[in-house]
Every structure is written in C-alpha cells, then in structure tokens.
Amino acid sequence: MKMEVKFYSGNVAAAEGAIAAGCRFFAGYPITPSSEIAEYMSRRLPQVGGIFVQMEDELASMAAILGASWGGLKTMTATSGPGFSLMQENIGLGAMTETPCVVVNVQRAGPSTGMPTLVGQGDVMQSRWGSHGDYELIALSPSSPQECFDLTIRAFNLAEEYRVPTMLLMDESTAHMYEKVVVPPADKIKVVERKRPRVAPEKYLPFKPARNMVPPMACAGEGYRVHVTGLTHDERGYPQTTDPEVQEKLVRRLCDKIRKNERKMRDMEILHMDDAELALISFGISARSSKAAVNRARKKGYKVALIRLKTIWPFPEEYFEKIADDIKNFLVVEINYGQLKYEVERNVGKGRVHHLPKFGGAVHTPEEIYAKIKEVYNGN
C-alpha cells in the first residue's frame, strides 16, 4: 500500500481512522450532526469483516460496544449531545469494568435538543464528569479532518493501552468540514493492541494490575474465567460492596492509571511561547480562528502565544502550573460559557484568566478574537 490523499469530511475521516485502528464493531443510533459516521460505517465495516448494528437508542448502543469489546473486538459508537447524555450510565460502567472503546461526540449547540444542525462545544465537562462517582477518562479534540483521522487512531490506541472508554470530542463544524486528508500506508500506522494475560487460566486474576496499573485483559471465549460487574469488585472481579478498603484500592487505581500517565497522553500545539505575555487557549474548531487571530496580533507587535489542546482530558495541570508565573494573562476561547476556562483558572489562578465565549450556533471569527486580544493585552 502507498500513501493516499483523500478529500474527507471530519465525520468520514473519523470513520476511516477507526477502521485503520482496527475497529470492527460499531453500534449506534442516528443523531445530527454525527449521523454520517454511522451511515459510513454501515457500508465500510462489512467490507473489512466488521459488524455494524443500528441500535434502538443510545443506551443500548453504549451497552453493545462494551459487550463487543469484552468479546475481543475494537469498538466504537458516535453520537451528539442528547445521545451523549443517554450514554453516561454505561460510560461509567465502562470506566468501572475497564472496557476499552471509543465514543465520538460531535458536539452541537445545547442544552437539551438545542440547535441540532449548528456547532457547540458545551460537552467539555460532561465528557469528564458525565457519569457518577470518581473515575477518569481520556478525551481528544480534533481541529481538522486530518486530525479526525489521526486522533481517532490515537483514541483507539489509548483506549486499548489503558483499558478505558476514550472520547473523541468533535464539533459540528469540524465534522462537516471537507479538507485534504493524508492516509499513510497501513504498515506506517501505529496500532496498539490490548495486553493479554501471560499466566495460565487457573492463575489469572481479571483485575490484577500490571506495573502500569492496567490489568491484562482476557476476553470471553479465550478459556479464562472472567466476572464483569459494575459493582465494587476485587481483583477476581467478585463484588465486594461493603468493604471500604476494596473500594479505595479499586477507585484510586482507576483514577491514577490516567492521572499518573498524563504526560504520555498530553498532546498540544504550542506557538510563540518564548516571549509571550498573553497565552490564548483553545481547542477544536475555535482554535482555527484563534490561530489566525494570534498570527495577526503577532504581526501587530502583541506578544501572544497559542496553546491548542488536542488532549483535553486528562488536563495538562503540570504544564499550566509550570507556565503560570511566566505568563501575565490567559485568554480562553470556546463555544460555551466557560467550561475550559474554569479548568485553566483552577491551575493558574482566577484573576488572570479572561474569557471569550460563544453560546453555540456559530464559530468565533478571527476579528472577534483579535479584538479581545487587544482588550486584554492593553488592560481595558
């Protein structure tokens, strides 16, 4: 195979990225603006020996990809705001049972049914805290169809390596944008497979972690005894619902396997940080206008940097704590009313964090962002 240049939308690029990563099972329910992913996967998966199932709703879709993952397949679903809300209980189940899978959320303007065909970025905190209890997930945010392809592959790799549901936090504009996508040869694409047990079946403990805090995963039908439950469980997988020590040991590990590996998951585009007095922070489609505004501001003599988050969760706390004393002000640009802003404030302090929100339905223009850069930079 050779490198190919395609003209894909973000939705199609994500679907092709999933197939390149080894996804062979997709369960979903149509919802604007993600429906093209399901439609495309319904055609493509049978061509590569995979399975597509249209489920009766989003609850069932999430349950199906968890079950298929335990059956040994790499799995994915795709949805948008209301469907993402319906998936949250089973996303928590996936975190508790350490089930690798990928959930694509093509964000639209909300809340509730909102504006189904228009852009939003209001699911940032939901992608981190949508289910109940303490847990950690991974969420990646692409800004182009090329990144929809690349980051979908990375989402599968992270899901398999850390045994965790991983989010691809897209937005309507990126999903429906058509651009050139370079597809490398199959042998040049890094694909991570989940670690399998190396002990005899009688010695296998399904939830006994390796050194990286992630247990090797035996799937159904492989000759190993596996008990999978959303209840608090010990390393055998057996419920232990009245033992606080078992709960603490389990939940601490579920969180720490993500938190303590944040550097390995960190992915940011950083521009002009060497002399910056103002750092602009953005992600997804908002980051494209932000980059244009930053470049314009630099030409006008403003010492402005851009930090574009491609990995939103886990948040790069260590990085922001490191730069906090070197940057005079921070400006967060996002299509919501302050979700990422709160996380930046938590790490660098509240007084220096400024915000340029939109409430969904439209993307910031570079002119709007440039005007805000001047306002913050000049102390107005």
C-alpha positions in Angstrom: 0.0 0.0 0.0 1.1 3.6 -0.6 0.2 7.0 0.9 -3.1 8.2 -0.3 -4.5 11.7 -0.4 -8.3 11.9 0.2 -10.9 14.6 0.4 -12.9 13.7 3.5 -15.3 15.4 5.9 -14.4 15.2 9.6 -17.1 12.5 10.1 -15.8 10.3 7.3 -12.2 10.8 8.4 -13.1 9.7 11.9 -14.8 6.6 10.5 -11.8 5.8 8.3 -9.4 6.4 11.2 -11.4 3.9 13.3 -11.1 1.2 10.6 -7.4 1.9 10.2 -7.0 1.5 14.0 -8.7 -1.9 13.8 -12.3 -1.1 14.8 -14.5 -4.0 13.7 -17.7 -3.3 15.6 -19.9 -0.2 15.6 -23.2 0.2 17.3 -25.1 3.4 17.1 -28.3 5.4 16.7 -28.6 8.3 14.2 -28.4 11.8 15.5 -27.4 15.1 13.9 -24.6 16.0 13.4 -22.9 12.6 13.8 -25.2 10.5 11.6 -22.7 10.4 8.7 -20.3 8.3 10.8 -22.9 5.6 11.4 -24.0 5.7 7.7 -20.4 5.4 6.5 -19.5 2.6 9.0 -22.6 0.7 7.9 -21.1 0.5 4.4 -17.4 0.2 5.3 -17.3 -2.3 8.1 -18.8 -5.3 6.2 -16.0 -4.6 3.6 -13.3 -5.3 6.2 -15.0 -8.1 8.0 -16.6 -6.0 10.7 -20.1 -5.7 12.1 -22.4 -2.7 12.1 -25.6 -2.6 14.3 -28.1 0.2 14.4 -29.5 0.0 18.0 -32.8 1.1 19.3 -31.3 4.0 21.2 -28.1 5.4 22.6 -28.3 3.5 25.9 -28.3 0.2 24.0 -25.5 1.5 21.7 -23.2 2.1 24.5 -24.0 -1.3 26.1 -23.4 -3.1 22.8 -19.9 -1.7 22.3 -19.0 -2.6 25.9 -20.2 -6.2 25.3 -18.5 -6.5 21.9 -15.2 -5.2 23.4 -15.3 -8.0 26.0 -15.9 -10.3 23.0 -12.5 -9.3 21.8 -13.2 -6.6 19.2 -12.2 -2.9 19.0 -15.5 -1.0 19.2 -16.9 2.5 18.7 -20.1 4.5 18.8 -20.9 8.0 17.7 -23.5 10.5 18.9 -24.2 14.1 19.8 -25.5 16.0 22.9 -28.8 14.3 23.8 -27.5 10.9 22.9 -24.3 11.5 24.8 -26.4 12.3 27.9 -28.2 8.9 27.5 -24.9 7.1 27.3 -23.5 8.4 30.5 -24.6 5.5 32.8 -22.9 2.9 30.6 -19.9 5.1 30.1 -19.5 4.9 33.9 -19.9 1.1 33.6 -17.1 1.1 31.0 -14.8 3.0 33.3 -15.6 0.7 36.2 -15.2 -2.5 34.2 -12.1 -1.1 32.4 -13.6 -1.7 29.0 -11.7 -0.2 26.0 -13.9 1.5 23.5 -14.2 4.8 21.7 -17.1 7.3 21.9 -17.3 10.0 19.3 -19.3 13.0 20.4 -20.0 15.5 17.6 -21.0 18.5 19.7 -23.9 20.8 18.8 -25.5 23.8 20.4 -27.4 22.9 23.6 -28.7 22.4 26.2 -31.4 19.8 25.6 -32.4 19.5 21.9 -30.8 22.9 21.3 -29.8 23.6 17.8 -29.3 20.2 16.2 -27.6 21.4 13.0 -25.3 24.0 14.5 -22.0 24.0 16.3 -21.3 23.9 20.0 -18.6 23.0 22.4 -20.7 22.6 25.6 -19.9 19.0 26.4 -16.4 19.5 27.7 -17.2 19.0 31.3 -19.8 16.3 30.5 -17.1 14.3 28.8 -15.1 14.3 32.0 -17.8 14.2 34.7 -20.9 13.0 32.9 -21.3 9.8 34.9 -21.5 9.5 38.7 -18.7 8.6 41.1 -14.9 9.0 40.8 -13.3 7.9 37.6 -11.0 9.2 34.9 -11.4 9.1 31.1 -9.5 10.4 28.1 -10.9 13.0 25.7 -9.2 14.2 22.5 -10.3 17.2 20.4 -9.5 17.5 16.7 -9.5 20.7 14.7 -9.4 19.4 11.2 -10.5 16.3 9.2 -6.8 15.2 9.2 -6.9 15.2 13.0 -10.3 13.5 13.0 -8.5 10.6 11.2 -5.3 10.8 13.3 -6.8 11.3 16.7 -9.4 8.6 16.2 -6.5 6.2 15.7 -4.9 7.6 18.8 -8.1 7.3 20.7 -8.3 3.6 20.0 -4.6 3.2 21.0 -5.1 5.0 24.3 -8.4 3.1 25.0 -6.6 -0.3 24.4 -3.4 0.6 26.3 -5.2 2.0 29.4 -8.4 -0.1 29.2 -10.7 2.9 29.4 -13.5 4.5 27.3 -11.9 7.2 25.3 -13.8 10.2 23.9 -13.3 11.9 20.5 -14.7 15.3 21.3 -15.5 16.7 17.9 -17.8 19.6 17.0 -20.3 20.1 14.2 -18.1 22.4 12.1 -15.1 20.1 12.2 -17.3 17.1 11.5 -18.9 18.7 8.4 -15.8 20.4 7.1 -14.1 18.9 4.0 -10.4 19.0 3.6 -7.4 17.1 2.3 -6.6 14.0 4.5 -3.3 12.2 4.0 -3.8 8.5 4.7 -0.5 6.7 5.3 0.2 3.1 4.3 -1.2 0.6 6.7 2.2 -0.6 7.9 3.1 3.0 8.8 0.1 3.5 11.1 0.8 2.8 14.8 -1.8 0.4 16.2 -1.8 -0.6 19.8 -3.4 -3.9 20.9 -4.6 -4.6 24.4 -2.4 -6.7 26.6 -3.4 -10.3 27.1 -2.7 -12.4 30.2 0.5 -14.4 30.2 -0.4 -16.7 33.0 -2.3 -20.0 33.0 -6.1 -19.6 33.2 -6.2 -21.0 36.8 -3.8 -18.3 37.9 -5.4 -15.4 36.1 -7.0 -12.6 38.1 -9.0 -10.4 35.8 -8.4 -7.1 37.6 -4.9 -7.6 39.0 -3.0 -4.6 37.6 0.4 -4.8 35.9 3.1 -2.2 36.7 1.4 0.5 34.7 -1.8 0.0 36.9 -3.6 -1.6 33.9 -4.7 -5.3 34.2 -4.1 -7.6 31.2 -7.5 -8.3 29.6 -8.8 -11.8 28.7 -11.9 -11.8 26.6 -14.9 -14.1 26.5 -14.2 -17.4 24.8 -10.5 -17.4 25.4 -10.5 -20.0 28.2 -10.2 -17.7 31.1 -12.6 -17.2 33.9 -13.9 -13.6 33.9 -16.5 -12.0 36.0 -17.5 -8.5 34.9 -19.6 -6.3 37.1 -20.2 -2.6 37.7 -20.2 -3.3 41.5 -17.1 -2.6 43.5 -15.0 -5.7 42.9 -11.7 -7.2 44.0 -9.0 -8.5 41.6 -11.0 -11.6 40.9 -13.9 -9.4 39.7 -16.1 -10.6 42.5 -18.4 -8.0 44.1 -17.2 -6.5 47.4 -19.9 -3.9 48.1 -19.3 -3.5 51.9 -15.5 -3.2 52.0 -14.2 0.4 52.0 -10.6 -0.8 51.5 -11.5 -2.7 48.3 -13.4 0.4 47.1 -10.5 2.7 47.8 -7.9 0.4 46.2 -10.0 0.0 43.1 -11.1 3.6 42.5 -7.7 5.0 43.3 -6.2 2.8 40.7 -8.9 3.6 38.1 -8.1 7.3 38.5 -4.3 7.0 38.9 -3.8 4.9 35.8 -4.9 8.0 33.9 -3.6 10.8 36.2 -0.1 9.4 36.6 0.3 8.9 32.9 -0.9 12.3 31.8 2.4 13.2 30.3 2.2 10.3 28.0 -1.3 11.3 26.9 -0.5 15.1 26.6 -0.9 16.5 23.1 -0.8 20.2 22.5 0.1 22.6 19.7 2.1 25.5 21.3 3.1 28.6 19.3 5.1 31.7 20.2 5.5 30.8 23.9 9.1 32.0 24.2 8.3 35.7 24.6 4.5 35.5 25.4 2.8 37.9 27.8 -0.6 36.6 26.9 -1.5 33.0 26.2 -4.6 32.2 24.2 -6.0 28.7 25.0 -8.5 27.0 22.7 -9.5 23.6 21.1 -11.5 22.2 18.2 -12.9 24.5 15.6 -12.4 27.5 17.9 -8.6 27.0 17.7 -8.6 27.6 13.9 -9.9 31.2 14.3 -7.7 31.6 17.4 -4.6 30.8 15.4 -5.5 33.3 12.7 -6.1 35.9 15.4 -2.8 35.2 17.2 -0.9 35.4 13.9 -2.4 38.8 13.2 -1.7 40.0 16.7 1.9 38.9 16.4 2.3 41.0 13.3 1.0 44.0 15.2 3.6 43.5 17.9 1.5 41.8 20.5 3.4 39.1 22.4 0.7 36.5 22.2 1.0 32.7 22.3 -1.4 29.9 21.3 -2.0 26.8 23.3 -4.2 24.4 21.4 -5.3 21.4 23.4 -5.6 18.2 21.4 -5.9 16.2 24.6 -8.4 17.9 26.9 -8.7 15.1 29.5 -6.6 14.4 31.4 -5.9 18.2 31.6 -2.2 19.1 31.5 -2.2 20.5 35.0 1.6 20.2 35.4 2.2 22.2 32.3 -0.1 25.0 33.2 1.3 25.2 36.8 4.8 25.4 35.2 4.0 28.4 33.0 1.7 30.1 35.4 4.4 32.5 36.7 5.7 33.4 33.3 2.5 34.5 31.6 0.8 37.7 32.6 -2.7 36.9 31.3 -4.6 34.0 29.8 -7.5 34.1 27.4 -9.7 31.1 26.8 -11.7 30.9 23.6 -14.5 28.3 23.4 -18.1 27.9 22.2 -19.6 27.6 25.6 -20.0 29.8 28.7 -16.7 28.9 30.5 -16.2 25.2 30.8 -12.5 25.0 29.9 -12.0 28.5 31.5 -12.8 27.0 34.9 -10.1 24.4 34.5 -7.5 26.9 33.5 -8.4 29.1 36.5 -8.0 26.1 38.8 -4.4 25.7 37.6 -3.1 29.3 37.1 -5.3 31.3 39.4 -8.6 33.1 38.8 -7.5 36.8 38.5 -5.5 36.5 35.2 -7.9 34.3 33.2 -10.0 36.1 30.6 -12.8 34.6 28.5 -14.3 34.9 25.1 -17.4 32.7 25.0 -20.0 31.9 22.4 -23.2 30.2 23.2 -23.4 27.8 20.3 -24.6 28.1 16.8 -21.6 30.0 15.3 -17.9 29.9 15.3 -15.8 32.9 16.6 -14.4 35.0 13.8 -10.7 35.9 13.9 -11.7 39.5 14.1 -13.7 38.9 17.3 -10.7 37.1 18.9 -8.2 39.8 17.7 -10.4 42.5 19.3 -10.4 40.6 22.6 -6.7 40.0 22.4 -6.2 43.8 22.2 -8.6 44.4 25.0 -6.9 42.0 27.4 -3.4 42.9 26.3 -4.0 46.6 26.8 -5.8 46.1 30.1 -9.1 47.5 29.0 
